Amino acid sequence: MAGKFEIYQDPSGGFRFCFSADNGQIIPSPETYRTEDEARERVDSLRSNVSPRSRPTD
């Protein structure tokens, strides 16, 4: 998967992540996680379950 994930703490104290694609598009996480570890677990899950082959082709 190209691009990168960034985990950050939001103003309410929860943790979120966003994905920055190689084309500059930023996709924020819709959820807030209580701990940084929970956010990291979600990012790891996305990395392991999303494959370029799962994308639709034209």
N, C-alpha and C positions, 0 to 999 in steps of 0.2 A: 504494500500500500504506500503510495507516494504521499507526501505532505507530512504534517506533524501535529501531534496533540499537545496542548498546553493545559495544565491543571492550575487553577488559581482560586483564591479565597474571595468570595463576594462580600459586599458590605454588611450582610446579615450574619457573617461568620461561617456560612456553609461553603462547600467546595463545589466547583463546577469545572467543566473542561470545554475547550473548543478545539475544533479541527481546522487547521490552516492548510488549504490545498495548494498545490504547486502553482495554480493559476491565480493565487491571491484571494480566492474566496474563503471566507471565514464562516464556519458553521458552529454555532454555539450549542451546548448541551441544554436540553429543555428541563433537566432535573437538577436539583441541588442535593448534594450528599453531605452527611453529617461529618465525615472525616475524609482526610486526603486519601487514606488507604481505600475507602469505598469508591472514590472517584477513580483511583488508579486501577482497581479491580475491573471497573466498567470499561475503561480504556483498553485494558488487556483483553477483555472479552471481545470487544469490537475488533481489535487487531487480529485475534485468532479466528473469528467467525465470518469476517468479511473478506471475500475473495474477488479479485478482478474478474474472474470467470462468472461471478454471480450477477454482473451488470448486464442489463439488456443490450443487445446489439441492434443496429438499424438495419 
